[in-house]
Amino acid sequence: MAEDTHALDRPPEGANADWTIPQNWERFTAEEHATWDTLYQRQIKLLPGRASDAYLRGLDQLKLSESGIPNFEELSDRLEKLTGWRVVAVPGLVPDDVFFDHMANRRFVAGNFIRRPDQLDYLQEPDVFHDVFGHVPMLADPVFADYAAAYGRGGLRALEHDAIKYLSRLYWYTVEFGLIRQGEDLRIYGSGIVSSYGESIFALDDPSPNRIAFDLKRVMRTEYRIDDYQQNYFVIPSFDELLRVTVETDFAPLYAEIKALPDIPVAEIVEGDELITRGTQDYARSKLAA
């Protein structure tokens, strides 16, 4: 089912005006289902003790242990009973306004293709494994589900303030690559980590990256890169606190303040950071030397 690219600038033929398409689950091949199973089994052996309890609970509640690529209708019926969210298929990356509108209305858009067997370790563009295995279990958590919907509403407002760059950083460092305190430990909950074998280890165990206590303005000023492991991870104290900060913040003056400040480069530590672990940056230096 996969094509060379899934990034489009208008709905393709057969798609609805909101970019959704039928999943056509029956069209997935045996090889594609086997690729899902390979990815699932590899991650599920690794994540206990690393992923947040909320994520692991969502996996169980949504029955993602069943073999093969999930049927979105069946998955959505389970998810909707828990938090009101549904999963909808899209042909690939969608425009910002479409993405935010779906999130604001508790619809999670998921790519309708899966990586090839030779792409198990890295795929720049999100596929159905990243989207469903990575994201959807967290949407079974009521507090995180409320955060995701609030983010969607905030995204629609950010379009009016020409501030998508800043809000996308919040998504990146929470929904995609967030860490959370759980008791005395750090755990992963970001979809980009839980769906990646290598980064599931790197994010918690490697001495290279900085792990910094979450601060909204700091996060929204921080650049990121999409093609490698993160060199800064931001750690939230709880999902309740993440939701509270998001809901209670007046983003319009915050955007105005941030626009007047310089961006913070990837891996940089700045004054005021509450460091949980200061990274050695050995990984980044090794990449530069390669």
SULMO-V717001 format. One record per backbone hydrogen bond with DSSP energy under -1.0 kcal/mol. NH is the residue of the N-H (numbers start at 1). CO is the residue of the C=O. E is the energy in kcal/mol with one decimal. If there is no record, write none. Layout:
BEGIN
NH:CO:E  NH:CO:E
END
This chain:
BEGIN
8:93:-1.0  15:12:-2.3  16:20:-2.8  19:16:-2.1  21:89:-2.2  27:24:-2.4  28:25:-1.5  33:29:-2.3  34:30:-2.3  35:31:-2.0  36:32:-1.9  37:33:-2.3  38:34:-2.4  39:35:-2.4  40:36:-3.1  41:37:-2.7  42:38:-1.8  43:39:-2.1  44:40:-2.9  45:41:-1.2  46:43:-1.1  47:43:-2.1  50:47:-3.0  51:47:-2.9  52:188:-2.6  56:52:-2.2  57:53:-2.6  58:54:-1.9  59:55:-2.1  60:56:-1.7  61:57:-2.8  62:58:-2.3  63:60:-1.1  64:59:-2.0  66:63:-1.4  75:71:-2.7  76:72:-3.0  77:73:-2.0  78:74:-1.6  79:75:-2.5  80:76:-3.3  81:77:-1.1  83:79:-2.5  84:80:-1.2  86:106:-1.7  88:108:-2.8  90:110:-2.2  99:95:-2.5  100:96:-2.9  101:97:-1.9  102:98:-2.2  103:99:-2.2  104:100:-2.9  105:101:-1.2  106:103:-2.1  107:102:-2.7  108:86:-3.4  110:88:-2.7  112:90:-1.2  119:116:-2.4  128:113:-2.9  131:127:-2.7  132:128:-2.6  133:129:-1.3  134:129:-1.3  140:137:-1.2  141:138:-1.6  145:141:-2.8  146:142:-1.7  147:143:-2.1  148:144:-2.6  149:145:-1.8  150:146:-2.4  151:147:-2.6  152:148:-1.9  153:149:-2.0  154:150:-2.5  155:151:-2.4  156:152:-1.7  157:153:-1.5  158:154:-2.4  159:155:-1.5  163:158:-2.1  167:163:-2.0  168:164:-2.9  170:166:-1.1  171:167:-1.9  172:168:-2.5  173:169:-2.5  176:171:-2.2  177:172:-1.9  178:174:-1.6  179:234:-1.9  180:187:-2.6  181:236:-2.3  182:185:-2.9  185:182:-1.9  187:180:-2.7  188:50:-2.6  189:178:-2.0  190:178:-1.9  191:175:-2.7  192:176:-1.9  193:190:-1.1  194:190:-2.5  195:191:-1.7  196:193:-1.9  200:196:-1.7  202:198:-2.5  203:199:-2.6  205:201:-2.9  206:202:-1.2  210:231:-2.8  211:277:-2.5  212:233:-3.0  213:274:-2.9  214:235:-2.7  219:215:-2.7  220:216:-2.3  222:219:-1.4  223:264:-2.8  233:210:-2.5  235:212:-2.9  236:179:-2.6  242:238:-1.7  243:239:-2.5  244:240:-2.6  245:241:-2.6  246:242:-1.8  247:243:-2.7  248:244:-2.6  249:245:-1.2  255:251:-3.0  256:252:-1.9  257:253:-2.2  258:254:-2.6  259:255:-2.5  261:258:-1.9  264:221:-3.2  268:265:-1.7  273:270:-2.0  276:211:-3.1  277:211:-1.7  280:207:-2.2  281:208:-1.8  285:281:-2.2  286:282:-2.3  287:283:-1.8  288:284:-1.9  289:285:-1.9  290:286:-1.1
END
